[in-house]
């Protein structure tokens, strides 16, 4: 199993970024996918989750209405569109899948929101 995130960077408050996570090594279309984030000195928190077919999505309270999770199963890729970014969104963002043998994580991508 391999998860590779991309798309992070430095953005000003109010700006937007789109993160991508390319998956391989498992049957992507069979599994729900999640995005998590971890800020310095804080616990990792789940930001968004999407069902295997994309029909169901759920968001953390702090990002609801600003972030959108989506997936393209034929591309084995999950996305996180982040709008109206705030300084408190600064964190390392991780892609996650829960398979039978346990959780799998990507290496993470840094998002920094600062003027």
N, C-alpha and C positions, 0 to 999 in steps of 0.2 A: 504494500500500500504506500502510495506517495501522494502527498498534497503539497502543491507549490503555489504560494500566494504571491501576488504582485499588485502594483498600483498605488502603494503608499507614497507618502511624501510630505512636503511642507505646504500648508495652505493657510490662507488668512481666515479669520473668523467670518462666518457667513458663506464661505466657499463650499465647493463640492469636490468629491473624489469618488472614483469607482474602483473598488477592489475586485480582483479576480482570484479564483482558486482553481487550478487545473488538477484534476484527480486521475490516478491510474492505479492499477493493481487490484481492482475489485469492480464488481458490477455496479457502476455508479447509479444507474436508474433504479436500483433496488433499495437505496438508502436515503434516509433523511440526512440533510447537511446543515451544519451550524457555523455561525461566526461567533467568536469570543474575542474579548479584548482584556488586556492587562496593563494598567497604568503603574508607574513606579510606586512601590510601597502599598499597593492595593491587591486584593485577590482577583483572580481571573473571573470575569463575568460573561454570561452568555448575552450576546447582543441580538441575535436573530436566528431562527430555525425555519427550514422549509422542508415540507414532506417530499417523499421520493418522486412523486409526479408533479410537484409544484402547486398542487391545489390548496394546500394549507400552509399558512405562514404565521409566525408569532414573533413578537418583538419585546425587548426589554423596555421598561417604562421610560427610561431616560432617552431612548432613541425613537420611540413610537411617533410616527408622523413625519420624521425627518429621514429615516433610513428605509431602504427597500431591498429585500433579499430576493434573488431570482436565480433560475438555473436553466441551462440548456443541456439536456441529457445527451443529445447526439454529439455534443462537444465535450462531455464529461467536465463541465465547468459550472461553478457557482459564483455568483456575483453579489457584491454589497454596494449599492448606490447610496452614498452619504451626502445629504444636502444640509444646508444651514448649519454647518459645522461650528462647534463651540470649542473654546480652549480645553474644557473638561472632556472632550472626546479624544484628546491626546493619549495615545496608548500604542502598544503593539497589538495588532489584530491577527488572530489565528483562525484558520479553517479547521473544522473538526468533523469527523465521522465516527459513529459508534458502530463497530462491527462486532461479530460474535466473539472475537478474541480480545476485545477491549477497545478503548478509545484510541484514535489515531489523530495526530496533529501535524500541521505544517510547521515551517520554520518561523513563520510570522513575518509581518510587514509593518514597518513603523509609520504611524500617522501622527503628524505634529500640526496642531492648529495654533498659530501664533501670528501676531502682527509684527 
